[in-house]
Amino acid sequence: MNNKGSSVRSIILRYINNHKKQDNNYFIAQEILKNFVNIPQMTIYDLSEKCFVSTSAISRFIRLIDFSSYTNFKYAVEKEIDIVSDYSKRLTEISTGKPDDFINEYIENLLTNLKYAKKHIAVSQIETVVSAIHSAENVAVFGLEFAAFMGQHFQSKMASMDKIVQISFTMTEQLRIVEEIKPNSLALIFSMEGGFFYFNEKVISGLKKKNIKIIAFTFKSSAIIERSADEIVVCGEVNDNTEGRISILYMMELLIYYYMRTIYLTT
């Protein structure tokens, strides 16, 4: 399996969204989503009957989305993190608190992170990162799911300034980028909790072997990040209820603005 750190549902949805024709694989993907919670209890024969295809067709699809076997696929589905885990336990216990507790706490935490970034991240540090982006022959953005989605926005804005940035969603794609990336390149890793450095050790190892400069954007520096990154930008401190997602977008917007400023507003 090459999809550690990726939601299985997201992998299936990306396949459906990017598939150009409605063939057997398309309908298998749809049927898996419809029966997702039951997959751990379903044999490959059960699923093939649901999809009106052979078991070999199911196996081919499972390999197509980067799982080595149906057994590994079922295990990944069973271990899929429930959305409730995105939020603090106190706010998911409906019997306690008031309906507006989440909004109040979420906004306060966002403000805490923004104030932290304003206080601790100097413009000179952002400009140094921007300079590294500008001078690098290749730039790649890495991160787990949300960071990769936001990476598409970053990629689009940078392309509008004639800077090509690579992004990827699966470990297979990430390893391909590492294999193809040239020396004197730059990797921007957005990982608020540091999960990318634990789930994607092969990617980190590949970047280090090629002497690619790594800049990490995170909330908490840890031993593994300090060993791996050439520079660490600590951009917040609270991620109890996914507030870190906003910090990822905030940091990307800073990089976009200061890159634009470097290209268009300096003489």
DOVEXTOR-543163 format. One record per residue (C-alpha): x, y, z; residue number from 1; residue in three letters. Coordinates in Angstrom, 1 decimal. Each point is the difference from the previous one (the first is absolute). Example, Ala and Ser with C-alpha at 12.3 -4.5 7.8 and 13.67 -1.06 7.14 Angstrom:
<pts>
((12.3, -4.5, 7.8), 1, 'ALA')
((1.4, 3.4, -0.7), 2, 'SER')
</pts>
This chain:
<pts>
((0.0, 0.0, 0.0), 1, 'MET')
((1.4, 3.4, -1.0), 2, 'ASN')
((-2.7, 2.3, 1.4), 3, 'ASN')
((0.9, 0.4, 3.7), 4, 'LYS')
((-1.3, 3.3, 1.2), 5, 'GLY')
((-2.7, 0.3, -2.7), 6, 'SER')
((-3.7, -0.5, 0.7), 7, 'SER')
((-1.2, -3.0, -1.9), 8, 'VAL')
((-3.3, 1.8, -0.8), 9, 'ARG')
((2.0, 2.9, -1.5), 10, 'SER')
((2.0, -2.4, -2.1), 11, 'ILE')
((-3.2, -1.4, -1.4), 12, 'ILE')
((-1.5, 3.4, -0.5), 13, 'LEU')
((3.1, 1.2, -1.9), 14, 'ARG')
((-0.3, -3.0, -2.2), 15, 'TYR')
((-3.7, 0.8, -0.8), 16, 'ILE')
((0.6, 3.7, -0.5), 17, 'ASN')
((3.0, -0.5, -2.4), 18, 'ASN')
((-1.4, -3.0, -1.9), 19, 'HIS')
((-0.9, 0.9, -3.6), 20, 'LYS')
((-2.4, -2.9, -0.7), 21, 'LYS')
((-2.6, -1.9, 1.9), 22, 'GLN')
((1.4, -3.5, -0.3), 23, 'ASP')
((0.2, -3.0, 2.4), 24, 'ASN')
((2.6, 1.8, 2.2), 25, 'ASN')
((-2.2, 3.1, 0.3), 26, 'TYR')
((-3.0, -2.1, 1.2), 27, 'PHE')
((2.2, -2.1, 2.4), 28, 'ILE')
((1.2, 3.3, 1.5), 29, 'ALA')
((-3.6, 1.3, 0.4), 30, 'GLN')
((-1.1, -3.3, 1.6), 31, 'GLU')
((2.9, 0.0, 2.4), 32, 'ILE')
((-1.1, 3.5, 1.2), 33, 'LEU')
((-3.6, -1.1, 0.4), 34, 'LYS')
((1.0, -3.0, 2.1), 35, 'ASN')
((3.1, 1.5, 1.7), 36, 'PHE')
((-0.9, -0.7, 3.6), 37, 'VAL')
((-0.8, -3.7, -0.9), 38, 'ASN')
((3.2, -0.6, -1.9), 39, 'ILE')
((2.0, -1.4, 3.0), 40, 'PRO')
((-2.7, -2.8, 0.3), 41, 'GLN')
((-0.3, -0.7, -3.7), 42, 'MET')
((2.0, -2.6, -1.9), 43, 'THR')
((1.3, 0.7, -3.5), 44, 'ILE')
((-2.8, -2.2, -1.2), 45, 'TYR')
((-2.6, 2.1, 1.8), 46, 'ASP')
((1.3, 3.1, -1.6), 47, 'LEU')
((0.3, -1.5, -3.4), 48, 'SER')
((-3.7, -1.0, 0.2), 49, 'GLU')
((-0.9, 3.5, 1.0), 50, 'LYS')
((1.9, 1.4, -2.9), 51, 'CYS')
((-1.2, -2.7, -2.5), 52, 'PHE')
((3.7, -0.6, -1.0), 53, 'VAL')
((2.5, -2.9, 0.6), 54, 'SER')
((2.2, -0.2, 3.0), 55, 'THR')
((3.0, 0.5, -2.4), 56, 'SER')
((-1.5, 3.4, -1.0), 57, 'ALA')
((-0.2, 1.0, 3.7), 58, 'ILE')
((3.6, -1.0, 0.5), 59, 'SER')
((1.1, 2.0, -3.1), 60, 'ARG')
((-1.8, 3.1, 1.3), 61, 'PHE')
((1.5, -0.4, 3.5), 62, 'ILE')
((3.5, -0.1, -1.6), 63, 'ARG')
((-0.8, 2.9, -2.2), 64, 'LEU')
((-0.6, 2.2, 3.1), 65, 'ILE')
((3.3, -1.2, 1.5), 66, 'ASP')
((-1.0, -2.7, 2.4), 67, 'PHE')
((1.9, -3.3, -0.3), 68, 'SER')
((-3.0, -2.2, 0.8), 69, 'SER')
((-3.7, 0.0, 1.0), 70, 'TYR')
((1.0, -1.0, 3.5), 71, 'THR')
((2.3, 3.1, 0.3), 72, 'ASN')
((-2.8, 2.1, -1.4), 73, 'PHE')
((-2.5, -1.3, 2.5), 74, 'LYS')
((2.5, 0.7, 2.8), 75, 'TYR')
((0.5, 3.6, -1.1), 76, 'ALA')
((-3.8, 0.5, -0.2), 77, 'VAL')
((-0.4, -1.5, 3.5), 78, 'GLU')
((2.7, 2.4, 1.4), 79, 'LYS')
((-1.5, 3.1, -1.7), 80, 'GLU')
((-0.1, 2.8, 2.5), 81, 'ILE')
((-3.5, 1.1, 0.9), 82, 'ASP')
((-0.7, 3.6, -0.6), 83, 'ILE')
((-0.9, 0.4, 3.6), 84, 'VAL')
((3.7, -0.3, 0.7), 85, 'SER')
((0.6, 3.3, -1.7), 86, 'ASP')
((-1.4, 1.8, 3.0), 87, 'TYR')
((0.7, 0.3, 3.7), 88, 'SER')
((-1.9, -2.6, 2.1), 89, 'LYS')
((-1.7, 2.7, 2.0), 90, 'ARG')
((-1.6, 1.4, -3.1), 91, 'LEU')
((-1.2, -3.3, -1.3), 92, 'THR')
((-1.9, -0.9, 3.1), 93, 'GLU')
((-3.4, 1.4, -0.9), 94, 'ILE')
((-1.3, -0.4, 3.6), 95, 'SER')
((2.3, 2.6, 1.2), 96, 'THR')
((0.5, 3.7, -0.9), 97, 'GLY')
((-2.1, 2.3, -2.2), 98, 'LYS')
((-0.5, 0.0, -3.8), 99, 'PRO')
((2.2, 3.1, -0.5), 100, 'ASP')
((3.0, -1.4, 2.0), 101, 'ASP')
((1.7, -1.3, -3.1), 102, 'PHE')
((-0.3, 3.3, -1.9), 103, 'ILE')
((1.3, 2.0, 3.0), 104, 'ASN')
((2.9, -2.4, 0.7), 105, 'GLU')
((0.9, -0.4, -3.7), 106, 'TYR')
((0.2, 3.8, -0.6), 107, 'ILE')
((2.1, 0.5, 3.2), 108, 'GLU')
((2.4, -2.7, -1.1), 109, 'ASN')
((0.3, 1.5, -3.5), 110, 'LEU')
((0.8, 3.4, 1.5), 111, 'LEU')
((2.5, -1.6, 2.3), 112, 'THR')
((1.8, -1.6, -3.0), 113, 'ASN')
((-0.1, 3.2, -2.1), 114, 'LEU')
((1.4, 2.0, 2.9), 115, 'LYS')
((2.7, -2.6, 0.6), 116, 'TYR')
((1.0, 0.2, -3.7), 117, 'ALA')
((0.0, 3.8, 0.0), 118, 'LYS')
((2.2, 0.0, 3.1), 119, 'LYS')
((2.4, -2.8, -0.8), 120, 'HIS')
((0.4, 0.0, -3.8), 121, 'ILE')
((2.0, 2.9, -1.3), 122, 'ALA')
((-0.5, 1.4, -3.5), 123, 'VAL')
((3.7, -0.6, -0.6), 124, 'SER')
((-0.6, -3.7, 0.6), 125, 'GLN')
((-2.9, -0.1, -2.5), 126, 'ILE')
((2.2, 1.9, -2.5), 127, 'GLU')
((2.8, -2.5, 0.5), 128, 'THR')
((-2.4, -2.9, -0.8), 129, 'VAL')
((-1.3, 2.0, -3.1), 130, 'VAL')
((3.6, 0.5, -1.2), 131, 'SER')
((0.6, -3.7, 0.3), 132, 'ALA')
((-3.1, -0.7, -2.0), 133, 'ILE')
((1.0, 2.5, -2.7), 134, 'HIS')
((3.6, -1.4, -0.3), 135, 'SER')
((-0.9, -3.7, 0.1), 136, 'ALA')
((0.0, -1.9, -3.3), 137, 'GLU')
((-2.9, -2.2, 1.2), 138, 'ASN')
((-2.4, 0.6, 2.9), 139, 'VAL')
((-2.3, -2.6, 1.4), 140, 'ALA')
((-2.7, 0.3, 2.7), 141, 'VAL')
((-0.6, -3.0, 2.2), 142, 'PHE')
((-2.6, -0.6, 2.7), 143, 'GLY')
((-2.8, -2.3, 1.0), 144, 'LEU')
((-3.5, 0.4, -1.4), 145, 'GLU')
((-1.0, 3.6, 0.8), 146, 'PHE')
((3.5, 1.4, -0.7), 147, 'ALA')
((0.0, -1.8, -3.3), 148, 'ALA')
((-3.4, 1.5, -0.9), 149, 'PHE')
((1.2, 3.5, 1.0), 150, 'MET')
((3.1, -0.7, -2.0), 151, 'GLY')
((-2.1, 0.0, -3.1), 152, 'GLN')
((-1.0, 3.6, 0.8), 153, 'HIS')
((3.7, 0.9, 0.7), 154, 'PHE')
((1.0, -1.7, -3.3), 155, 'GLN')
((-2.5, 2.0, -2.0), 156, 'SER')
((1.0, 3.3, 1.5), 157, 'LYS')
((3.7, -0.7, -0.5), 158, 'MET')
((-0.6, -1.0, -3.6), 159, 'ALA')
((-1.6, 3.4, -0.6), 160, 'SER')
((3.4, 1.4, 0.9), 161, 'MET')
((1.8, -2.5, -2.3), 162, 'ASP')
((1.3, -2.1, 2.8), 163, 'LYS')
((-0.8, -3.7, -0.4), 164, 'ILE')
((-0.7, -1.9, 3.3), 165, 'VAL')
((-0.6, -3.7, 0.2), 166, 'GLN')
((-2.6, -1.6, 2.3), 167, 'ILE')
((-1.1, -3.5, 0.8), 168, 'SER')
((-2.7, -1.9, 1.9), 169, 'PHE')
((1.3, -3.5, 0.4), 170, 'THR')
((3.3, -1.5, 1.1), 171, 'MET')
((0.5, -1.5, -3.5), 172, 'THR')
((-0.3, 3.5, -1.5), 173, 'GLU')
((2.2, 1.5, 2.7), 174, 'GLN')
((2.7, -2.6, -0.6), 175, 'LEU')
((-0.2, 0.7, -3.8), 176, 'ARG')
((0.6, 3.7, 0.7), 177, 'ILE')
((3.0, -0.9, 2.2), 178, 'VAL')
((1.4, -2.2, -2.7), 179, 'GLU')
((-0.3, 2.6, -2.7), 180, 'GLU')
((0.8, 3.2, 2.0), 181, 'ILE')
((3.3, 1.6, -0.9), 182, 'LYS')
((2.9, 1.1, 2.3), 183, 'PRO')
((-0.2, 3.5, 1.5), 184, 'ASN')
((-3.8, -0.4, 0.3), 185, 'SER')
((-2.3, 0.8, 2.9), 186, 'LEU')
((-2.6, -2.0, 2.0), 187, 'ALA')
((-2.7, 1.9, 2.0), 188, 'LEU')
((-1.6, -2.3, 2.5), 189, 'ILE')
((-3.2, 1.1, 1.7), 190, 'PHE')
((-0.7, -2.2, 3.0), 191, 'SER')
((-1.5, 1.7, 3.0), 192, 'MET')
((0.2, -3.1, 2.3), 193, 'GLU')
((3.1, -1.4, -1.7), 194, 'GLY')
((-1.9, -3.0, -1.3), 195, 'GLY')
((1.5, 0.2, -3.5), 196, 'PHE')
((3.5, -0.6, 1.4), 197, 'PHE')
((-1.2, -3.2, 1.7), 198, 'TYR')
((-2.3, -1.4, -2.7), 199, 'PHE')
((2.3, 0.8, -3.0), 200, 'ASN')
((3.5, -0.9, 1.2), 201, 'GLU')
((0.9, -1.3, -3.5), 202, 'LYS')
((-0.7, 3.4, -1.5), 203, 'VAL')
((2.0, 1.8, 2.6), 204, 'ILE')
((2.9, -2.5, -0.4), 205, 'SER')
((-0.1, 0.4, -3.8), 206, 'GLY')
((0.1, 3.8, 0.3), 207, 'LEU')
((2.9, -0.1, 2.5), 208, 'LYS')
((2.0, -2.4, -2.3), 209, 'LYS')
((-0.3, 2.4, -2.9), 210, 'LYS')
((1.0, 2.9, 2.3), 211, 'ASN')
((-3.3, 1.8, -0.6), 212, 'ILE')
((-0.6, 3.0, 2.3), 213, 'LYS')
((-3.0, -0.7, 2.3), 214, 'ILE')
((-2.0, 2.8, 1.6), 215, 'ILE')
((-2.6, -1.2, 2.5), 216, 'ALA')
((-3.1, 1.9, 1.0), 217, 'PHE')
((-1.3, -1.4, 3.3), 218, 'THR')
((-1.5, 0.7, 3.4), 219, 'PHE')
((2.4, -2.0, 2.1), 220, 'LYS')
((3.7, -0.7, -0.8), 221, 'SER')
((0.9, -3.5, 0.9), 222, 'SER')
((3.2, -2.1, -0.2), 223, 'ALA')
((-1.0, -1.6, -3.4), 224, 'ILE')
((-0.8, 3.4, -1.5), 225, 'ILE')
((3.2, 1.5, 1.3), 226, 'GLU')
((2.0, -2.9, -1.5), 227, 'ARG')
((-1.7, 0.3, -3.3), 228, 'SER')
((-0.6, 3.7, -0.7), 229, 'ALA')
((2.6, 2.6, -0.9), 230, 'ASP')
((-2.4, 2.7, 1.2), 231, 'GLU')
((-3.0, -0.1, 2.2), 232, 'ILE')
((-2.8, 2.6, 0.0), 233, 'VAL')
((-2.1, -0.3, 3.2), 234, 'VAL')
((-3.3, 1.7, -1.1), 235, 'CYS')
((-2.4, -0.7, 2.9), 236, 'GLY')
((-0.6, -1.9, 3.2), 237, 'GLU')
((-3.7, -1.2, 0.1), 238, 'VAL')
((-1.5, -2.8, -2.1), 239, 'ASN')
((-2.7, -1.4, 2.2), 240, 'ASP')
((-2.7, 0.3, -2.6), 241, 'ASN')
((1.8, 0.1, -3.3), 242, 'THR')
((1.0, 3.7, 0.4), 243, 'GLU')
((3.3, -1.0, -1.6), 244, 'GLY')
((-1.7, -0.2, -3.4), 245, 'ARG')
((-0.5, 3.7, 0.1), 246, 'ILE')
((3.6, 0.5, 0.9), 247, 'SER')
((1.1, -2.0, -3.0), 248, 'ILE')
((-2.0, 2.3, -2.3), 249, 'LEU')
((1.2, 3.1, 1.9), 250, 'TYR')
((3.7, -1.0, -0.5), 251, 'MET')
((-0.6, -0.7, -3.7), 252, 'MET')
((-1.7, 3.3, -0.5), 253, 'GLU')
((3.0, 1.8, 1.6), 254, 'LEU')
((2.4, -1.9, -2.3), 255, 'LEU')
((-2.1, 0.9, -3.0), 256, 'ILE')
((-0.2, 3.7, 0.9), 257, 'TYR')
((3.7, 0.4, 0.8), 258, 'TYR')
((1.0, -1.9, -3.2), 259, 'TYR')
((-2.2, 2.3, -2.0), 260, 'MET')
((1.5, 3.0, 1.8), 261, 'ARG')
((3.5, -1.3, -0.8), 262, 'THR')
((-0.8, -0.5, -3.7), 263, 'ILE')
((-2.2, 3.0, -0.8), 264, 'TYR')
((0.5, 2.7, 2.6), 265, 'LEU')
((3.8, 0.1, 0.5), 266, 'THR')
((2.3, 2.0, -2.3), 267, 'THR')
</pts>
